[in-house]
Structure formats: C-alpha cells, structure tokens
C-alpha cells in the first residue's frame, strides 16, 4: 500500500526545474500534507496489525480444531 509517491522522472519536473531533480523533490516535500500522510501510515499499520492478528488467531484455531474429537474432554490428550 503506497503511502507517498513522488514522480522522479524527467517529464515530471523538466519544464520548470530543468535538470535540478533535487530542487523539484525539495519543493514537493514542502507542499505535502504531512498530517494526511501520517493518517494514511497509521491506517496502514492498523490494517497490518489487524491482519497479522487475524492470521495468527486463525492458525491457532485451525491447530485446536484439528485436535478436537468426539470423545469427552477427559479422554483428550
């Protein structure tokens, strides 16, 4: 999930900045809404953690479910 993308190819900056890609990047970094980027980043981290937690819980559930039998609990090993 891209959080921030900057087009660094010549067609993005050549008309105004000529061959000064660094100046172009500095200008772009100055106008970025960093609060919005932080919100997107935090949202991505939350989704990642929720997904990892779900996968981990699913693995545990599958492992437990595979050990369940029709026998009463005192006969399970």
N, C-alpha and C positions, 0 to 999 in steps of 0.2 A: 504494500500500500504506500504509494508515494506521498510524502508529507510536503515536500517542497521541490520543485523542479525549475531549473533555470536553463534556458536555451543558450548554449555557449557557442553555437556555430556562427560563422561569419554573417550569414544572412540576417541574424537577429540584431546585430549591432553595427554593421559596416557603414551604413549611410551616415550615422551620427558620430560614431566613435572611431571610424576607420579601423586601424589595426590595434586599437587600445582595448583589448578584451578586459583587462583588469579594471579600467575606469568604468566600463559597462557593468561589470559584476558589482563593483562598489556602489554604483547608483541603484541597481536593482535591490541590493541588500538594504539600502537606506529607505526604500519605499515599501518594503514588505511589512505586512501587518503581523508582527511577531506574536501578538496575543492570539490571533487566529491560528497561526502555526502551532502554538503551544496547545490550543484546544484540540486541534487535529491529532497532534502527537499523543496527548493524554488519552484521547478516544481510541487511538490505535493500540496503545499499551493496555487499556482496559479490555478491549476485544481480544487481544493476545492472551492476557491472563485468564479471561473467562474461557477461552477456547482450550488452553492448556489444562485448566482445572477440570473442564468437562471431559477432556480426553483421559486424564488421569483417573477421574471418577469412573469413567466407562470401563477402563482396564480393570480396575478393582472389582466392579460389578460383574464383569464377564468372568473373572477368576473365581469369585464367590459363587456365582450362578453355576459354574461348571462343577462345583463340589457338592451341590445340593442333590440329595437323592430322596427317594420316597420313604426312607427309613426314619424312624423317630430321631430327634436330635441327640439322644443319649447314645445312639449307635453310630453316629458320625465320627470319623477320626480326623 
